Amino acid sequence: MDLQTTIYLVVGASFALYIGIAIWSRAGSTSEFYVAGSGVNPVMNGMATAADWMSAASFISMAGLISNMGYGGGLFLMGWTGGYVLLAMLLAPYLRKFGKFTVPQFIGDRFYSKSASTVAVLCLLVASLTYIIGQMTGVGVAFSRFLGVSSDVGIYVGMGIVFLYAVFGGMKGITYTQVAQYVVLILAYTIPAIFISLQLTGNPIPQLGLGSNLSGQDISLLAKLDQVVTELGFGKYTTSLPGSTLNMFVYTMSLMIGTAGLPHVIMRFFTVPKVSDARLSAGWALVFIAILYTTAPAVAAMAKTNLVRTITPGVVLGKADPFAADAAIKYDERPDWMKRWEKTGLLKFTDKNGDGRIQYYNDATKSADIKAKMDAAGWKGNELSVNADIIVLANPEIALLPNWVIALVAAGGLAAALSTAAGLLMAISAAISHDLVKGIFKPDISEKGELMAGKIAMALSIVVAGYLGLNPPGFAAGTVALAFGIAASSLFPAIMMGIFSKKMNKEGAIAGMLSGLFITLFYVFAHKGIFFIKGTEYLGVIGGANSFFGITPEAFGAIGALVNFAVAFLVDKVTKEPPEHIQHMVEAVRIPRGSKAVDGAH
């Protein structure tokens, strides 16, 4: 069976499975629509949480970023995984004990203010809509390559699939669909990794293969990769850092607290019966997440190795000089996988010196020795552009794995993007129907009316998400990191203070959320956007790129969070403290039932 037919069959079967689950588990009440009736088994919820959280960024982009950045790409592993631990230990059990459906509802009740709830809805919508751009883009990338359609058509198909199981099933349908999507995506990620690890090192466990010797050579995979990339003018793979150490630290913190503040992940812990189940499901989710996250560094390094070996044969597994006249392959003799990915526009070749060969190296290197070799070889600059998003999806094709493995990766990439998109859409829908319509505009709405409002909000959210995927705004570069930064600077501090500071009042929380959100958006737009002042175009309105101690816009969320905390506590000091019953409620949420206050008498 040819590759395209295999892909159609595998992806089609996965879509049929998702739709079948949605029909079986459709929601019949607001409780089932918002939190799956709070009756999901902790292990199942752990799998659903893992699928919800491991987005297209985790499945498609993360290993590609690590492959391009080397050691510095580890900030995504540390930030996202550390953030999940933070969420599981500091937030999830307390929020489940509070017993509400949504994050804005918690903030509104905790800070005894509809205004606080409305601000939380604003923050949630900005973060979720920014995040969803990346998911719809991932759907478009996967469809355009594997199903032979344009990315626009792929986004339309993805919208239709999500509509079928999210609008009708609500959180109940999404939960059980995400369990199936987790199984698909984890098989799609680990099976190719096992094949490639065996090919390169003879070790079937990718995590161990990463540190093993290359087959037939007395040198480890990482040591050889270091040697090859430095010969091509790139930084050493095992030690390279993106920017300053300060930026890497702040970037990691932004991803960490942004993860803990993501509303669509937090909502998952409202779907289990008890507080203890929230803790259990958090632990199971971490196990399921760890399978992919410990495999990603191996996938990244092996993909980089195979990419260089394909373009410059013999350099990785032999001793060929990468700057020899015949070291690079001829463009006309490029492998089939390159021809297929060129059609997507994510892989591009420009013959700068007219020799018909593909020169792939770092033409911005600071090494005088490398520059001298480039000049001697007659090279005029790097000729191959490889988008980081194709690394995982193209990896099995580069390694010449069987067609069914390539098809499985296609299904996995789509499962990752669609599962997170559905979770984000659920969070947006609940914020609009439950927190705005019922909470503010029409408190007396019936359960049937609220359920209908939720489904309409979900359908409209899918249309908006599709539009943003089809027409991503100019600031959408790095949208996933920006979404984490927005959640970090706005929602995370409010949730933390709501749980751990019984004296924090509504004025402080509202001022903190708004200041954190707007200072982060300002820094982002000052870099990514275009400001118009009296008809003149300004790009460097804050003193140039990364002007705040070299911190990039994607990393600025941690700074926004500090501003949020600072403003909240300053405003809290000059305004009235919360009512007594609110302070008692906070203590009741935080202190285990049946425990006694420590007063020194016992």
C-alpha positions in Angstrom: 0.0 0.0 0.0 1.4 3.4 -1.0 2.2 6.1 1.6 -0.7 8.5 0.8 -3.3 5.8 1.0 -1.9 4.5 4.3 -2.0 8.1 5.7 -5.6 8.5 4.7 -6.6 5.2 6.3 -4.8 5.9 9.6 -5.9 9.5 10.0 -9.4 8.7 8.9 -9.7 5.9 11.4 -8.5 8.2 14.2 -11.1 10.9 13.2 -13.8 8.2 13.1 -12.8 7.1 16.7 -13.0 10.7 18.0 -16.4 11.3 16.5 -17.7 8.0 17.7 -16.6 8.7 21.3 -18.3 12.2 21.1 -21.6 10.7 20.0 -21.4 8.1 22.9 -20.5 10.7 25.5 -22.5 13.7 24.6 -23.3 16.1 27.4 -26.9 16.4 28.7 -26.5 18.9 31.5 -24.4 22.0 32.3 -22.3 19.9 34.8 -21.5 17.4 32.1 -20.8 20.2 29.5 -18.4 22.1 31.8 -16.8 19.5 34.0 -17.9 16.1 32.7 -20.2 15.7 35.7 -17.1 15.6 38.0 -17.1 11.9 37.6 -14.0 11.1 35.6 -11.6 8.4 36.9 -8.2 9.9 38.0 -6.2 7.7 35.6 -8.4 8.6 32.7 -8.3 12.3 33.7 -4.5 12.0 33.9 -4.4 10.8 30.3 -6.9 13.5 29.2 -4.9 16.2 31.1 -1.7 15.0 29.4 -3.3 15.2 25.9 -4.9 18.6 26.8 -1.5 19.9 27.9 0.8 18.4 25.3 -0.2 20.6 22.4 1.1 20.9 18.9 3.9 22.8 20.6 5.0 19.8 22.6 4.4 17.2 19.8 5.4 19.1 16.7 7.6 22.1 17.8 9.5 21.2 21.0 11.9 18.6 19.6 12.4 20.9 16.6 13.3 23.8 18.8 15.7 21.6 20.8 17.2 20.2 17.6 17.9 23.8 16.4 18.9 25.3 19.7 20.7 22.3 21.3 21.2 22.5 25.0 19.4 25.8 25.3 16.2 24.3 24.0 16.0 22.5 27.3 14.3 25.6 28.8 11.1 24.3 27.2 11.4 21.0 28.9 12.2 22.6 32.3 9.6 25.3 32.0 6.7 23.3 30.9 7.3 20.3 33.1 8.2 22.4 36.1 5.1 24.4 35.6 3.0 21.3 35.6 4.5 20.2 38.9 3.8 23.7 40.3 0.2 23.4 39.1 -0.3 19.9 40.6 1.1 20.7 44.0 0.1 24.3 44.6 -3.1 25.0 42.7 -5.0 22.0 41.5 -6.1 20.4 44.8 -7.2 23.7 46.3 -9.1 24.8 43.2 -10.9 21.4 43.2 -11.7 21.8 46.9 -13.2 25.2 46.1 -15.6 23.4 43.8 -16.3 25.8 41.0 -16.4 25.2 37.2 -14.0 27.8 35.9 -11.0 30.0 36.8 -12.9 33.3 36.4 -15.6 31.9 38.7 -13.0 31.1 41.4 -11.5 34.6 41.1 -14.9 36.3 41.1 -16.1 34.4 44.3 -12.7 34.6 46.0 -12.4 38.3 45.5 -16.1 38.9 46.0 -16.4 40.9 42.8 -18.0 40.5 39.4 -15.5 43.0 38.2 -12.7 40.7 39.2 -14.4 37.8 37.4 -14.8 40.0 34.2 -11.1 40.9 34.3 -10.2 37.2 34.7 -12.4 36.5 31.6 -10.5 39.1 29.7 -7.1 37.6 30.7 -8.4 34.1 29.9 -9.6 35.1 26.4 -6.4 36.9 25.5 -4.2 34.0 26.6 -6.4 31.2 25.2 -6.9 32.9 21.8 -3.2 33.6 21.5 -2.5 30.0 22.3 -5.1 28.6 19.9 -3.4 30.3 16.9 -0.5 27.9 17.4 -2.8 24.9 17.5 -4.6 25.8 14.4 -1.3 26.5 12.6 -0.1 23.0 13.7 -3.3 21.5 12.2 -2.7 23.4 9.0 1.0 22.2 8.8 0.1 18.5 9.4 -2.8 18.5 6.9 -0.9 20.4 4.2 2.0 17.8 4.3 0.2 14.6 4.9 -3.2 14.9 3.3 -2.1 16.7 0.2 -4.3 19.7 0.8 -3.5 23.4 1.5 -3.0 24.5 5.1 -6.2 26.5 4.8 -8.3 23.5 3.9 -6.6 21.6 6.7 -7.7 24.2 9.2 -11.3 24.0 7.9 -11.3 20.2 8.3 -9.8 20.5 11.8 -12.5 23.0 12.7 -15.2 20.6 11.6 -13.8 17.7 13.6 -13.5 19.8 16.8 -17.0 21.1 16.2 -18.4 17.6 16.1 -16.9 16.3 19.4 -16.6 19.6 21.4 -20.0 21.3 20.8 -22.1 18.2 21.2 -20.0 16.5 23.9 -18.7 19.4 25.9 -16.2 18.6 28.6 -17.5 15.0 28.8 -17.0 14.4 25.1 -13.7 16.2 25.1 -12.4 14.2 28.1 -12.9 10.8 26.6 -11.8 11.9 23.2 -8.6 13.3 24.7 -7.9 9.9 26.3 -8.0 8.3 22.8 -5.9 11.2 21.4 -3.3 10.7 24.1 -2.9 7.0 23.1 -2.6 8.0 19.5 -0.1 10.8 20.1 2.2 8.9 22.5 2.4 5.9 20.2 3.1 8.2 17.3 5.9 9.9 19.2 7.6 6.9 20.8 7.4 4.3 18.0 9.5 6.3 15.5 11.9 7.2 18.3 12.5 3.5 19.1 13.1 2.7 15.4 15.5 5.6 14.9 17.4 4.8 18.1 17.9 1.3 17.0 19.1 2.5 13.6 21.7 4.9 14.9 22.8 3.3 18.2 21.4 -0.2 18.4 19.7 0.7 21.6 15.8 0.4 21.5 15.3 2.9 24.4 15.7 6.4 23.0 16.5 7.9 26.4 19.5 5.6 26.6 20.3 5.7 22.9 20.9 9.5 23.3 24.0 8.7 25.4 25.1 5.5 23.5 27.8 5.1 20.9 26.8 5.3 17.2 26.6 1.9 15.6 30.0 0.9 14.2 31.8 3.9 15.7 33.7 4.4 19.0 32.1 7.7 19.7 28.8 8.7 21.4 25.9 10.2 19.4 26.1 13.5 21.3 29.9 13.7 21.0 29.6 13.1 17.2 26.8 15.6 16.9 29.0 18.2 18.7 31.8 17.5 16.4 29.7 17.8 13.2 27.7 20.9 14.1 30.9 22.8 15.1 32.5 21.8 11.9 29.6 23.4 10.1 29.9 26.7 12.1 27.0 26.1 14.5 27.4 26.3 18.3 28.3 23.2 20.3 25.0 21.2 20.6 25.5 20.2 24.2 26.4 23.6 25.6 24.7 26.3 23.3 22.6 28.9 25.0 20.0 31.2 23.3 20.9 34.7 24.4 22.0 35.5 28.0 21.8 33.2 31.0 19.4 35.8 32.6 17.0 35.5 29.6 17.1 31.7 29.7 16.3 31.8 33.5 13.4 34.3 33.0 12.1 32.4 29.9 12.0 29.2 31.9 10.2 30.9 34.8 7.7 32.5 32.4 6.9 29.1 30.9 6.7 27.5 34.3 4.2 29.9 35.9 2.4 30.3 32.6 1.8 26.6 32.6 0.4 26.7 36.1 -1.9 29.6 35.1 -3.3 28.0 31.9 -7.1 27.9 32.4 -7.8 25.0 30.1 -5.4 22.7 32.1 -6.8 23.9 35.4 -10.3 23.1 34.3 -9.3 19.4 34.0 -9.0 19.1 37.8 -12.7 20.1 38.3 -13.7 16.9 36.4 -12.8 14.4 39.1 -15.1 13.4 42.1 -12.9 14.3 45.0 -9.9 16.5 46.1 -7.8 13.4 46.5 -8.7 12.4 43.0 -7.3 15.7 41.8 -4.0 14.9 43.4 -4.0 11.4 41.9 -4.9 12.6 38.4 -2.1 15.2 38.6 0.4 12.5 39.5 -0.8 10.2 36.7 -0.7 13.1 34.2 2.9 13.7 35.1 3.7 10.1 34.4 2.0 10.2 31.0 3.7 13.5 30.2 7.1 12.2 31.2 7.0 9.5 28.5 7.0 12.1 25.8 9.1 14.7 27.5 12.0 12.3 28.3 11.9 11.1 24.7 12.0 14.6 23.1 15.7 15.3 23.6 16.6 12.0 22.0 14.2 12.7 19.1 15.8 16.2 18.7 19.4 15.0 18.6 18.7 12.0 16.3 16.7 14.2 13.9 19.6 16.7 13.7 22.1 13.8 13.1 19.9 12.3 10.3 19.3 15.7 8.7 23.0 16.5 8.5 23.8 13.0 7.3 21.2 13.3 4.6 22.5 16.6 3.2 26.2 15.9 3.7 26.6 12.1 3.3 29.4 10.6 5.2 30.0 13.5 7.6 28.1 11.8 10.5 28.9 8.2 10.0 32.2 8.6 8.2 35.1 11.1 8.1 34.2 13.2 5.0 35.2 16.9 5.0 32.0 18.9 5.1 33.7 21.6 2.9 34.9 19.2 0.2 33.7 20.0 -3.3 31.5 16.9 -3.5 30.5 16.7 0.2 27.1 18.2 -0.2 24.4 16.3 -2.2 23.2 17.6 -5.6 19.8 19.3 -5.5 18.5 17.2 -8.3 19.4 14.1 -6.3 17.7 15.2 -3.1 15.7 12.5 -1.3 11.9 12.2 -1.7 11.1 13.6 1.8 12.7 16.9 0.9 10.6 17.1 -2.3 7.4 16.5 -0.3 8.2 19.1 2.4 9.3 21.7 -0.1 5.6 21.8 -1.3 4.6 23.1 2.2 7.0 26.0 2.1 8.6 24.9 5.4 11.7 23.7 3.7 13.4 25.9 1.1 16.5 25.7 -1.1 18.3 28.7 -2.7 21.3 27.9 -4.9 23.4 31.0 -4.0 26.7 29.9 -5.7 25.0 28.1 -8.7 26.8 24.8 -8.2 23.6 22.8 -8.0 24.6 21.3 -4.5 22.9 22.0 -1.1 25.2 23.8 1.2 23.9 23.6 4.8 26.0 25.4 7.4 26.0 28.5 9.6 27.1 31.4 7.4 26.9 33.8 10.4 29.6 31.9 12.3 32.3 33.9 14.2 34.9 31.3 13.5 37.6 32.7 11.1 38.7 29.1 10.3 35.2 28.1 9.2 34.9 31.3 7.1 38.2 30.6 5.4 37.0 27.1 4.5 33.7 28.4 3.1 35.6 30.9 0.9 38.0 28.3 -0.3 35.1 26.0 -1.2 33.4 28.8 -3.1 30.3 28.9 -0.9 28.2 32.1 -0.8 26.0 31.4 2.2 23.7 28.8 3.7 21.3 27.5 1.1 18.8 25.4 3.1 16.1 26.7 5.4 14.5 24.1 7.6 11.5 25.2 9.8 11.7 23.7 13.3 8.1 22.6 13.1 8.9 19.9 10.5 11.6 18.1 12.5 9.3 15.6 14.3 6.9 15.2 11.4 9.6 14.6 8.9 11.9 12.5 11.1 10.4 9.1 10.2 10.6 10.0 6.5 14.3 11.1 6.8 15.1 7.8 8.5 13.2 5.9 5.8 10.8 4.2 8.2 7.8 2.1 7.1 4.8 3.9 5.7 2.6 3.0 8.6 4.9 4.7 11.0 4.8 7.9 8.9 1.0 7.7 8.9 0.9 7.2 12.6 3.0 10.4 13.1 0.6 12.3 11.0 -2.3 11.1 13.2 -0.3 11.9 16.3 0.5 15.5 15.2 -3.2 16.1 14.5 -4.3 14.5 17.8 -1.9 16.8 19.7 -3.1 19.9 18.0 -6.8 19.0 18.1 -6.8 17.9 21.8 -5.4 21.1 23.0 -7.6 23.2 20.7 -10.6 21.5 22.1 -9.5 22.2 25.7 -8.9 25.9 24.9 -12.2 26.2 23.2 -13.9 24.6 26.3 -12.2 27.2 28.6 -13.3 30.0 26.3 -16.9 28.7 26.0 -17.2 28.3 29.8 -15.8 31.8 30.4 -18.4 33.3 28.0 -21.5 31.3 28.9 -21.0 30.5 32.6 -19.0 33.6 33.8 -20.3 36.3 31.5 -23.8 35.2 30.5 -24.9 33.5 33.7 -22.6 35.2 36.1 -23.1 38.8 35.0 -25.6 39.5 32.2 -28.4 37.0 32.9 -28.1 35.3 36.4 -31.6 33.8 36.2 -31.0 31.8 33.0 -32.2 28.2 33.1 -29.9 25.3 32.9 -31.2 24.4 29.5 -30.6 28.0 28.4 -27.1 28.0 29.8 -26.3 24.8 28.1 -27.4 26.2 24.8 -25.4 29.4 25.4 -22.4 27.2 26.1 -22.8 25.4 22.8 -23.3 28.6 20.8 -20.2 30.1 22.5 -18.2 27.0 21.6 -19.3 27.2 18.0 -18.5 30.9 17.7 -15.1 30.3 19.4 -14.3 27.6 16.8 -15.1 30.1 14.0 -12.9 32.8 15.7 -10.1 30.2 16.3 -10.3 29.1 12.6 -10.1 32.7 11.4 -7.0 33.4 13.6 -5.4 30.2 12.2 -6.1 31.3 8.7 -5.1 34.9 9.2 -2.5 34.9 12.1 -1.8 38.4 13.3 1.7 39.9 12.8 2.7 39.3 16.4 1.9 35.6 16.2 5.6 34.5 15.9 6.2 32.4 19.0 2.5 32.5 19.9 2.6 29.5 22.2 5.4 31.1 24.3 3.5 34.4 24.3 0.3 32.7 25.5 2.2 31.2 28.4 3.6 34.7 29.2 0.2 36.2 29.2 -1.2 33.5 31.6 1.9 34.0 33.8 1.6 37.7 34.1 -2.2 37.9 34.6 -3.9 34.7 36.0 -1.2 32.9 37.9 -0.5 35.6 40.5 -4.3 36.2 41.1 -4.8 32.4 41.7 -1.8 32.1 44.0 -2.8 35.2 46.0 -6.4 33.9 46.1 -5.3 30.7 47.7 -2.4 31.7 49.9 -3.1 35.2 51.0 -6.4 35.6 52.9 -5.8 39.4 53.3 -5.6 40.0 49.5 -8.6 42.1 48.5 -10.5 42.7 45.3 -8.9 46.0 44.5 -5.4 44.5 44.7 -6.3 41.5 42.6 -7.9 43.5 39.8 -5.1 46.1 39.7 -2.5 43.3 39.7 -4.2 41.4 36.8 -4.6 44.5 34.7 -1.1 45.8 35.2 0.6 42.4 34.6 -1.5 41.8 31.5 -0.9 45.3 29.9 2.8 45.6 30.7 3.4 42.2 29.1 1.2 43.0 26.0 3.0 46.4 25.7 6.4 44.8 25.7 5.3 42.1 23.2 3.6 44.6 20.8 6.6 47.0 21.1 8.7 44.2 19.5 6.2 42.4 17.4 3.7 45.1 16.4 3.9 48.5 14.7 3.0 51.6 16.6 1.6 54.7 14.8 2.2 58.1 16.4 0.9 61.1 14.5 1.0 59.1 11.2 4.6 58.1 11.7 5.6 54.4 11.9 7.7 53.5 15.0 9.2 50.1 15.7 11.6 50.7 18.6 9.4 52.6 21.0 11.0 51.2 24.1 14.6 51.6 23.2 15.3 48.8 20.7 15.0 45.0 20.7 15.0 43.2 24.0 15.7 46.5 25.7 14.8 45.3 29.2 18.1 43.6 30.3 18.1 41.6 27.1 14.9 39.8 27.9 12.9 38.6 24.8 9.2 39.2 24.5 8.4 35.5 24.9 10.2 35.5 28.2 8.6 38.7 29.6 5.7 37.0 31.3 7.8 36.4 34.4 8.5 40.1 34.7 4.8 40.8 34.2 4.0 38.4 37.0 6.4 40.3 39.3 4.7 43.6 38.4 1.3 41.9 39.1 2.3 40.8 42.6 3.9 44.1 43.4 0.9 46.2 42.3 -1.6 43.9 44.0 0.2 44.1 47.4 0.7 47.9 47.1 -3.0 48.5 46.3 -4.0 46.0 49.0 -2.1 48.0 51.6 -4.0 51.2 50.9 -7.5 49.7 50.6 -9.9 47.8 52.9 -9.2 44.2 53.7 -11.5 41.4 52.6 -14.7 40.7 54.6 -14.3 38.2 57.4 -16.3 35.4 55.7 -14.0 35.6 52.7 -10.9 35.2 54.9 -12.5 32.2 56.7 -13.4 30.7 53.2 -9.7 31.0 52.1 -8.6 29.2 55.3 -11.2 26.5 54.8 -10.0 25.9 51.3 -6.3 25.7 52.3 -6.4 23.8 55.6 -7.3 20.1 55.4 -10.7 19.2 56.8 -10.5 18.0 60.4 -7.2 19.6 61.2 -6.7 22.0 64.2 -5.0 25.4 64.2 -1.6 25.3 65.9 -1.7 27.6 68.8 1.0 26.4 71.1 -1.4 24.8 73.5 -1.0 21.2 72.2 
